[in-house]
Amino acid sequence: MNERIAALREFIVEKRHHGLRTGVVGELAGDFRARGLAPVERVSCRLVRLLDAESPVILENERIVLTRTVPKLPALFEDAEWKGITAGHFIHEKGNVCNICPDYASTIRVGLGERRREAADLLAGCAKGQDDGKAPFLTAVVASIDAVVRLCGRYRAEAERLGRSDIAEVLTRVPVQGATTFREALQFFRILHFTLWCEGEYHNTVGRFDQFMFPYLKADMEAGRLDRGSALELVEEFFLSFNRDSDLYPGVQQGDNGQSLVLGGMDAEGRDGFNLLSELCLEASGELMLIDPKINLRVNSSTGSEIYRRGTELTKKGLGFPQYSNDDVVIPGLVSLGYAPEDARNYVVAACWEFIIPGAGMDIPNIGAFSFPAVVDSVMRSSLAGCADFGAFMAAVKAGIAEEAGRMASAIHDLWMVPAPFYSILMDGCLASGRDISLGARYNNFGFHGTGLSTAVDSLAAIETYVFEKRSVSPSRILSAVKTDFEGEDDLLHTLRYDAPKFGNNDEMTNGLATELLAAFSDALAGLKNERGGRFRAGTGSAMYYLWHANEIGASPDGRRKGEPFSANYSPSLFAKLKGPISVIQSFTAPDLKRTINGGPLTLEFHSTLFRDEESIRKVGDIVRTFIVSGGHQLQLNAVNKESLLDAQRHPDKHRGLIVRVWGWSAYFIELDREYQEHIISRQEY
């Protein structure tokens, strides 16, 4: 990292740019209501007001510009209006378009001027009687593009005033025209990404950055405009831009902002797509040591050891990424769900891990979460005493899974989303059809997370072992123990918690139970369609539900006590005594993961001292490769040090840069709520 990048990094890390946030846009909802504006008109009007209120800021050391000076987005609807909308519709999260991936590349290539001409031509057709209800959307698109162009014009004028002819020259071309150089393409991306946040969308992912940006880098290097060092410098500054305003875009916790970037993987012709830009991204991330953008590596059984080594170097530094996704499993899994092969080969991950298609998918991959332990708990209370053998009990559990999955799917109807006219120009077919992306796209599938799998598997294993095989614990006793949180049952608690079979030790019983549960979950969703014609996808991720769902039930037969969380994502129980990471991998690759293709990574926690030398790094890389060749779908690693985490709780100011992997994203440890900190501390270290 050179001095210029280091100075810019310090400015951002020290949050000095927060002092630039002086702009204010007043409340708008009342005016919108009084004027009778439709939702799509409101979104456009707010974006115009916000961008017109932005003040151009060009820092001394920067070459890629745009900094938020108006931090707050006013509400689109008055409270009574929003209550009316929510009363008659299913609202996902905040109701905004989120957690999908735009096709940035096409617009970066042709420019916003071309997109405006397309919209204006269609709008002219509406004026000639070919409206078909498209005019409000197209008008909103034109107004939004004009506002972006005006803002960039003010930045260009400010650059000229400051004598920054290099910035002015870039902004003379982009975003109106298509980019012709790597720097222009990076600046264009920043403009688009910045605008999406300002329009109100969130978890705006980056997509296959090394694929759609590499042609610009390659052309610059062949023409002598860039060498490897100057290219790395541009990538590092580009990465810094994701950290500039990320505190304005929190999810459940600070850091959960969806700025996820995918590297490598199969290209459209089936060839390995890892390239020089992929290398530069890994290097830039390792030098900057910041949480954004989150790096995801697409790999397969043929991926070379050097790529795993590079990924492990990032893990060693404690970034909590890269997360690995296995093309050998993901691509055929997506094809089996109806995705075209060329789209499946182009998959990216959403904010955390869910597999989505850039530009073509309005999938909602986190529309709900299924609790395996809740089903086991319910069936145990209603049916265990009447089951003659474990087979009968397991049949009841599978029936419970089917019933609960069907109930969840049927509860999602009358979906309503806030329109996103600017976002729509970055999605295939929206502009040509005059149809906002909030209404759907080529793919409109819904995804359910599957939480607490290990707790459910371990609970079933305990019931099978002690209630039905050994018959040492009666159904009434285990039910009573669970209901009373094991009060007066210390010996039973110890047996269930520490002696009973646990998923992750590669034993036939728990591997088989996990396989049966995931298959039952997938089978339950296989024939269901949502109201947009899409399918329901089963997954193995948990998101924040590993805490929420755990609080919805009491103790469980695996020895988990009331209030204790499930494991995050697709991982062993927190108190499971395990043989080691290889046995965990063997267990967690036993099921057919092509069928749970909504995604959800196995998370392995390694003590930070493991990464002491090159040989250790190679061995960890070999563990990752073992997971991939064994048929795993996703993997994420954490390099943790319990002593450092505990000290960070006591002395947060001493650990401001301490990064951890939470459930599908990385965050600064001291910014997390206490319950998330405690869960990370309690995870298994290998």
N, C-alpha and C positions, 0 to 999 in steps of 0.2 A: 504494500500500500504506500503510495507516494505522499508527499507532504500535502498536496492539494486535497486529495481524498481524505487524508487523516484529519485535516482541518474541518472539512465539511462534515465528516462523521462526528467529530467532537461537538460541532454546533448543534447537530440533531440530537445526539445522545444527551447532551446537557439541556435539551429542550428550550434552547434560546429562541427557536422559531415560534414558540408559543406566544411570545411577546408581540408577534406580528398579527395576531388574531384580533383585530380591532373592528372589523366590519360587522354590521348588524342588518338583518332584514326583518322588518316588523312582522306582526301576525298577519296572515293572509286569509285564513279560512273563512272569516266572516264576510270579507269582500267577495271571495269566491262564491259563497252561498248566495249573497245578495245579487250577484250577477248571473246566477243560475248556470255556472260553468259545469260541464261534464268532467268526470274524473281525469280523462286524458288531457283536457284543456288545463285543468288545475296543475297537473304534473309539469306540463310545458311552461305555464306561466311562472310557477315557482322556480324552475330551473333558470328561466330568463332573468328573473329578478335576482336570483342568487349570483349568477355569473356576471351580470351587469354591476353588481355591488362589489365584486372582487377587485382588490387593488393589486396591480402588478408588483411583484417582489422578485428581485434578482440579486442573489447573494454573490459575494465577491468571488467565491471559489467555484461556482457551479456553471455547468454547461447545459444541463437538462433542467428546464424550469417548470414552474407551476407549484405554488404553495398556497394552501388554504388560508385566507384572511377573514372569511366569514364562516365561523365554526358551526353555527346552528342552522338546521333546516326547519323552517316553520311548519306547523301541521297543515295538512291538506284539507282536513275536515274538522268542523266543530264537533264537540263531544256528542251532541245529540244525533248529528248526521252519522258519525262513526258507529254509534250504538245501533242505529237503524240498519246499517250495512251488515254489521256482525250478527244481528238478530236473525237474519234470514240466510246466512251463508256460512260455509266452512272457511275459516281464515287460518292459513298456515303461518305460524310465527307472527310476524308483524304485518303480514298481508302484502309484502313487497316481493317483487321478483328477486330471487336470491339463489345462491349456491348452484349456479349454472356457469357455463363457459362461453363467452362470445367468440365469434370468428373475427378476431382483430385483423388478421392478415389481409383479408379482401379489401377492407376500407383503407388500411395503411397503404396498400398498393395503388388504389385509384384516387383516393382523396375524398374529403367531405364535399368538395365542390361537385363531384360526380354524383354523390348520394343526394345532394340537394336538387340537382337537375332531374334526377329520376323521380323524386317526390313531387317537384313542381310540375313535371309533365303529367303525372298521374292526377295531380290536383286540377290541372287545366282540363283534363278529361272529365273530372267530376262536374266542373262548371258547365260542360256541354251536355249534361244530363246523364253522365255515366257514373253517378255518385256511388250508389249502392252502400251508403253509410260510411264511406271511407274518408270523406273530407275532413272531419275533425282530427282524425289520426294523422293524416298527411300534413295538415296545417300545423299540428304540433311538432311534427318532424322538422319542417322547414324552419319554424321559429326557434327550435332547439339548436339546429345547426348554425343558424345565424348568430345566436348568442355565443356559441363556442368560437366562431370565427371572430366576433368582435373582441372577446377576451384575448385571444391570441394576437389580434391586431394591437391591442393596448400593450401587451408584453413586447411586441416588436418595437413599438414606439419608445417604450422605456429602455429597451436594449440600445436603441440608437442614441437616446439621450445620454446613456452612460458610456457610450463609446464601445459597446459590446457588439461589434459588427458580426462576430461569429454567430451569436444567438439570433441577431436580426436576420442574418442570411438564411438560417434554418427556418425561421418563422415566416420568411417571405414565401417559402414553398409550402411547408406543412402548417396546418392540416388541410388547406384548400386543395392542394395538389398531392399526388402520391409521393411517398418517400423514394429517394434515389440513393441514399447512403445509409450506413448503419446508424450514424448519429441522428439523422432525420427520422429513421424508423423508430428509434428509442424515444425521441421526443414526441412523435405521433402517438405511440402507445401511451405515454404519460398523459397526454391530452385526453385520450379516450377513457382511460382508467379513472382519471380525475373526474371526468364528467359523469361517469356512471355513479360514483359516490354522491356527487352533487345532485343527481336526479333523484336519489333516494334508494337506489339498490345497494345491497351489501353482499359480503362474501363473493366479491367479483374475482373469480379465479383468473390466473394468468395463462393457463393452457400450455401447449407444447412450444414454449418459447424458443428452444434451440432449433426447432424445425422451421418455424415460419420466419425467424429472424436471421438464420444462417446465410441465406442467399445474399443479404445486404452485407454481412461481414465478409463473406467470401469475395464478393465483387470489390470491396474496398481494399482487401489485402492483395488481390491480384493487380489492382491498379496502383498500388503503392501508397494509398491514402492512409492506411493503418498497418502497423505491425502488431505482433502479439502483445507487447507491453501496452501500447496505446489502446488496443481493443479491450484488454483487461480493465484498464482505467475507466473506459466508458461503461463497461458492465458493472463495475463497482459503484459508479455514480448512479446508474440506473437502479441498482439494488437499494441504494440509500433512499431513493424517492419513495419506496414502499414504507419506509420507517418514518417519513416526514409527518404524515397526518394519520398514522395508524391508530393513535389513541382516540381519534374521533369515530372509529368504526369498531367498537367492541361488540362481541357476541355475548355468550353466557359469562365469560370472563375476559379480562383484558388480554389481548393476544389472539383470541378466537376471532380472527378477522377475515379468514378465507383467502388470504393472499398466497395461493398455492401454485407452484410452478413445477411442470413436468419435464424431465430430461430423458433422452434416449428412447428406446423402444422401437418396435417395428414400424417402418414407413409404409406408404401406400403400396409399394411393390413387394413388401415382405422382407425388406433388407433391414439390417441394424442401422438405426438412425443416430447413434451416439457419434458426435462430431467435435470439432474444435470448440465450438461455442458451448457445448455441454461441459467440456473440460474447464473453460473459463468461468462458467457459472459455479462449478464446485470450488474452484480456486478463490473466486471472489467471496463466496459465502464463508469460506474458512478464514479469509483475511479479515473480513468485516466483523464477524462474530456478533451478528444481530439476528433477531427472530424472523425477520421478513426479508425476502419471500421464503416461504417454507418449500424445501426442495423434495421432490419425489422422483425416484429413479425407476424407470421401466426396464426390466431385465427379463431373461429367459434362461432356459437350461444351457444355451450356447454362449451366454455372456462370459467374457474373459475375466480372469482373476484381477486384472489391473483395475477394472471398473469397480469391483467390490472393494479393492484396496482404497481407491479414492473415496468411495462412500464411507468406509470405516474411518478414514482420517477425519471426516466431519463428525462422525459419532464420537470419536476420541475427544474432540474439542468441546463436547457437551452441548451441542446444538439441538439434539433430539431429532435430527434428520440427517441423512435422507430417509424417507419411507420408501420401501421397495414394493413394487407391484409386478406380478408375474404374467407376462404376455401369454405364456403357454396355457394358463388357466383362464385368465380374464377374457381374452379374445373369443375362444370357443364358447365360454359361458355367456357372453353377450350375444353372440350369434344365435345361440339356442333360445334366447329370449326375443328374437325377432329383429335384432339390429343387423343391418346390412354389413357384410364382411368388410367393406372398405371403411365404413364408419366405425366398426368395432376395432379395426386396426389403428384408428385415430383417437382412441379413447384417452381421456385425461381423468384426473381425480378432482372431485369437488373440494369444498373447503377443508374437509378432513381426509376422507379416503374413498368416498362413494364414486363409482365409475360412471362417467357421463361423457356425452359426445359434444365437442365444441361446435357451436353454430347451428346444430341440428336438434339439440335436446332441450325441451322444457320439462325434463324429468324433475320430480320433487323427491329426491332420494332420502330425505329424512322426515317424511310426512308423519311418521309415527314410530313407536318402539314397542316391541313385543317382549314381555317378561316371562322367560322360561320358568324361573322359580315360582312366580305367582300361579302359574298353571299347576305345577307340581304341588304347591301348597293347597290349592283349592281341591284338587282331585284327592289328595291325601286325606283331607278333612271329610270329604263327602263319601269316599269309596274305599279307602284302605281296609277298614274293618271288614268289609264284605267281600274282599278279593281272596279267592282260594289259593292263588299262587301269584308270583311276580309277573308272569305273562299277562294275567288278567288285569293287574294293576297298570302295567305298561300300556295295554290296550286302552285303558281308561284315560291315561295321560295323553296318548296320541289323539283320542277323541276330543279331549279338552283343548289341545293345540289347534285342531281344526275349527272347533267352535269359536275360540277366542280370535283366531286369525280372520275368520269370516265376519265376526262382530266388528273388528277393527276396520276391515275393508268397507263394510256396509255403512259405517258411521261417517265416511268421507263422501260428502255429496254437496252440490251447490257451491263448489269452490269459487272463490272470488279473490282476485289479486289486483293490486294497484297497477294501472297501466304504466308502461315504460317505453315511450315513443323513441327516445334516443337509443336506448338499449336495442330496440327492435331493428335499427338499421344495421346492427352487427350480427343479426341472426338470419339464417338462410330463408329467403322467401317472404319475410314479413313485409318488407317495403313493396315488393311487386304485388303482393296480394292486398295491401292496405290493411293488414291485420296485425294488431299489437301482440307482442310476444307473450303477454300475460294471458292471452287466450289459448296458447298452445303452439306447438311446433311439430316437426316430423316425428319426434319421440315424446311421449307424454306419460311415461311410466312413473309409478309411485314406489318408494322404497320404505320398508320397515326394518329398523335395526332389530337385532336379536340380543337381548341383554341377559346377563347372569347365567350363561350356558354352563360354566363350570360349577356354579352353585347348584344348578339343577341336576347335572350329571352326578356330582358327588352325593347329593341327597338321594337320588335313585340308587346309586351304588350302595349307600348305607342301608337303605330299606331292603334291597335285594339280599345283602350279606347278612344282616342281623335279624330282620323280620322273617324272611322267607327261607334262607339257606341254613343259617345256624339256629334260627328260632330262639335266639337268646334274648330278644327284645320283643315284647308283644306290641301289636298295633296300638292298643290303648296307652301303653307306656310312652311310646315315641310321640304320640299325639299330645299327651299330657305334658311331656317335657318341652315340646315346641311351644305349646300354649303358655306355659309358665316361664319361658325363657330359661329352661333348664334349672329352675330353682330346686335345690335339694338333690340334683342329679349330677353331681360333680364327676363321678366315675363315668357315667354315660356320656357326658359332655366331652371328657377327655378322649374316650374311645372313638366317638364320632368325629371329633375334630382332628385327631392326630393318628389314629390307628386304622380308620376305615380307608378303603381305596379312594384315590384322588386322581382326577383327570390331569394328565401331564406326566405320568410315570410309564406310559406306553404299556399298560396292561390291557388285556383283551376285554375285560368287563367295561371299563370306563370308555375306552376307545369305541366300543360297540354302542354304548348308550349315547355318546355324543353323535355318532353317525345316525342313529335312529332319530334323535331329537331334531337334528338339522334337516334330515330327509322329511320328517313329518311336517316341519315348518314350511319347507319348500313345496311339498305336495299340497298343503292347505291353501297356498296362494296360487298354485299353478294354473287353475282354470278361471281365476277371477279377473274381471275387467273393470277399470274405473270409468267414470262418466265421460272422460275424454278419449276413450277408446284404447287407453294404455293398459299395461299389465302391472301387477304388484310384484315387487322384487324382494326376496328374502335376503337378509344380511347378517353378519356376525359382529357388527360394531355396536357400541353402547352409547356413544356420546356421553352427555352428562347423566344419562339415566342410570348408570351404575350406582350413583348415589340416590337419585330420586326413587327408582323402583325398589331399592333395598329398604327404603323407609316406608314403603307401602305394605310390607308384610313383616311379620315378627321373625322369630328365630326359624332356622331351617334344619332338616335332619342331617346335614353335613357337619353340624357343630357350629355353624355361624349363629352368633347371638343377635338379638334384636338391636337394630341401629348400626350394626357393622355393614360396611358396603360390600357390593359384589366386586369382582375384579373388573378392571376397565377392558372393554372390547372383548377380544377373543383370546383370553389369557387364563392361566391357572388361578385358583382361589388364593387369596392372600396368605392363608395359613397352611397351605398344602406343603407337606414335606416332599421335596422333589429330588430326583436323582441328578438332574442337571439339564442344561439347555438342549442336548441332543434328544433326551427322552421326551422333553416338552415338544420339540419339533416333530418327533415321530407320532406323538398323540394328536397334535393339532393339524397334521396333514393326513390323518386317517380318513376323515369324511371326504365326500366328493364336493369340493369347494367350488366347482363350476356351477353348482346349483344355488349357492348363496352369494350371488354375484352383485348384490348391492354393496358388498365390501365390508371390511372390518378387520383390522390387522391384529395378528399376534404381536404382543408387546413383550420384549425381553429386557430385563434390567441388568446391566453389568456394572460392577463396581469400577469406578473410574481408574483405579490403580491397575486394572487388567491391561490397559493400553500402554504398557510401559516401553515397548520396543517394537521393531518392525515385525519380529516373529509373532508377537501377540496380535498385532494388527492383521497379519495374514491369517491367523487362526480364527479371529472373529469374522473376517471375510469368508473363510471357509464355512463357518456356521451359517452365514447368510445364504451362501450357495447351496448348502445342504437343504435348507428350507425350500429353496426354489426348485431344485431338481426332484424333491420329494413330493411336489404338487401343492405347495402352499400358495395362497393367493396374494397375501400382503403381510409385510413384516415391518415393524419399527423397533428401533433399539434406543435405549436410554443409557448414557454413561452417568451413573449417580454415585454420590458419596454421602452417606447418611449423616456423617459428622458435619459436613459442610452445610447440609440442609438444615440441621438442627441449629447450627450457629447462625444461619441466615434468619431463622425465626427470632433468635435472641438479638441479633445485631443486623437488621436489614440494610442499614446504610453501608455496611462493609461488603455487601453482596449484591449490589445493584445490577450487575451484569450476569448473575447466575441464571442460566437457562435450563429449563426442564421440558420434557415431553409430557403433555397432560393426557388428552385422549386421542387426538388426531392432529394436534398442532403444538407448537412450542411457545413457551411464554417465559417471562421473567418471574422467577419463583416468588420474589417478595411482593409481586402485584396480585398474586392469587389469593382468594379467600382461604381462610384457615382450613376448612374441610378438605379442599383440594390439596393443600400443602400436606396435610396429615396422610392423605391417601397415597401420595407420591412417596412419602417417607416409609410407609408400611409395605410397599411393593417388594417382591422377591428380588434379591440381588444374587447373581451367579458369580 
